[in-house]
Amino acid sequence: MARIYISIGSNIEREYYVRAGVHALQQHFAAVQLSSVYESEAVGFSGDAFYNMVAAADTDLSIAQCVALLKQIEDKFGRVRGAEKFCGRTLDLDLLTYDDVICDSPVILPRQEITENAFVLWPLAELAPDVLHPGSGQSYARLWQNYDKRQKLWPVPFNWSDKQ
């Protein structure tokens, strides 16, 4: 079994799509663990604020199978492919790590966004503070402690109920 960490984000009907993404992950992976939900300003473009979080799970799927599954879930919830890299998203699911694998195919692991974006690093540090980043060998808590906190990010209460 491989331990995986997945970032989850949305800035379009964000509460609905974050909830839907988590429920979809729970249908494919057992014992999914979740960070808190954080709100962040859009990075790289002017747009609505995002909700972001990180999920952890164990899987027998290969890296390629995990990536394909995440794309399938995104597509199910209206993810538009071929759009600009920095744009609004209904649902964004990215495989951050797969055990301590370092690779560049079928996807780059560990994902660069871990150390570049507060909206990935803070929830990851919350969920797995003592886990070591495969590239740097530093814990996620240490990476977050040393992170330049220029990106605006704050935890938000989140209603996990489908009923409003």
PyMOL commands that set and color helices and strands:
alter all, ss='L'
color gray80, all
select helices_A, chain A and resi 14-28+63-76+113-116+118-127+140-145
alter helices_A, ss='H'
color red, helices_A
select strands_A, chain A and resi 2-10+33-34+37-40+50-59+92-98+153-156
alter strands_A, ss='S'
color yellow, strands_A
deselect
rebuild
show_as cartoon
